[in-house]
Amino acid sequence: MTGPILTGLLFSITVFLLSFYRPGSCRIFVGVFFLFSGAAVNFAIIVIRPYFIYQYGMTARLEFYRAFTERIIGINPILFGVLLILFELSVGAMILGKNRWVKAGLFLASLFMILLIPLQDYRFAWALSVPSLLYLTTRNYGKSVYEMAREKREALRAGQV
């Protein structure tokens, strides 16, 4: 149990510090985190242990979550896992996008973190990042991370020629 708590605290501390000192880097960190979580972590879980999400949900502290798990996720845990992966990939892509998409992605990431708290006690450590994520929604994001990288690459290319 200590491992997930420390990992969540490390994530939340990193998000907190980056959000105030390097908000652009924080945005990239959180966006890549969601992409990685969906594409690698949850995909691997679905492949290796297809019923893990169902088993995990059945250990939730709140009856509502256990009932949801049994009645909804239990119908097709693999489909729910795929939908979870698509959600995380979408949130990551939104955060790395621009304008309102970034703010919507940060809001959805915050909501997701809050909704996971009743599943296990250690989830609270991850949810400590929510105020920092919501703080990031106050900033403007006129360029996507892709556009910023392209401009940087072009500037480097122009400087080398």
N, C-alpha and C positions, 0 to 999 in steps of 0.2 A: 504493500500500500504506500510505502514511503516513496518509491520510485515515481509513480504517477503524480503524487503531490509535488515532489521536487521538480519534475518536468513541467507541470502546470505553473508553478511559481516562477521557474526560469523563463518560460514563455511570457508570462504576464509582466515580469520585471523588464524583460527585453522590449516588449511592446510599449510599456510605460516610458522607459528612457528614450527609445527611438521616437516616440510620438511627440515628445517635447523638444528633443535636441536635433533630430533628423526626421521630420515627418514624411518626407518623400521616401526615404529609405524604409521607414516603418510601413508605409503603404506597400512597397515592393515585398518586404518581408512577410507581411500578412497575406498578400495575394499569392505569393509562391507557396506559403505554408498551406493554404487551402487547396491549391492545385496539387501539391505533393500529397496531402492527406487524402484527396479523392483518387488521384491517379495511381499512387503507389500503395499507401497504407490500406485504405479500404478495399481497393481492388485485390490486394494480396489476401486480405481477410476473407473476402467473398470466395476466392479460389481455394484457399487452404481450409477454411472453416466456414462453410456456407450458412450454418445455423448460429453462428456466433452472435449476430445482432439480436436474434430472437432470445437466445440464452441470456445475453447481457441485459436486455430489456426486462426480462422476467425477474431480475434481481433488484429492480428499481425500488426506492423507498416509498413512493406514492402508489397507491392502488390504481389511480387513474392511468399511470404509465404502464403498469403491469397489465391492466385490462386492454389498453391500446395495443400493447405488444401481442397479447394473446389473440385479440379479435382482428387486428389489421395486419400487423407484421407476420403473425402466425400463418396467415393464408398463403403467403409466398415470401419467405424471408429473403430469397435471392433477388426477387424483383425489388423489394424494399431497399436492399443493399445497393442495387444498381441505381435506384432513384436517389439514394444518399450520395453516391459517387457523382451523379450528374449535378446534384445540388451544390456539392463542394466545388466541383469544377466551374460551375456557373458563377458562384460567389467569387472564386479566385479570379476568373476572367473579368468580372465586373470591377473588382478592386484595381486591377491592372489597366482598366479602360480609362475613360475620361468623363469629365463633367458629372452629370447626375448618376451615371452608372457606378462611379466610384463610391459616392455617398450611399446609394442603395445597397451596394455590396458590403460596405462597412456596417450599415444598419442590420442587414441580414446576418452577417457574421456575429454581431453583438447579440441578436435575438437567438441565434443558434447556440451560442455559449450559455446564455441564460436558461434556455430550454433543456440543456443537458444537465444542469445542476441536480435535479431530483433523481437522476439515474444512479449516481454514486457520490459519496461524500467528497472525494478528491476532485470532482469537477468544479468545485468552488474555486480551487486554485487557478484553474484556467479562466474562470469567469471574472477574476480580478482584472483582466485585461479590458473588460467592457468599457469602463469610463474612458480609457485611452482611445479605444476604437471610436467611441462616440465623439471624442474631442477631434479626431481626424475628420469627421464629417463637417466641421466648421471651416475647413480649408477649401480652396478652389483647385480644381484639377483640370486645367485646360488642355493637357496633352496626356495621351496614353503612355504607358511605359514603353510600348513598342515605338511610338513616335519619338520619345526622348532618346531611346537607344539608337534609332536611325539617325537622328540629328547629331548625336555624339560621334557616331561612326563617320558620317559625312564630314564633320569638322576635323576629325583626326586624319581622314584621307586628304582633305584639302591642305592641312598643315604639313603633311609628309611629302606632298608633290612639289 
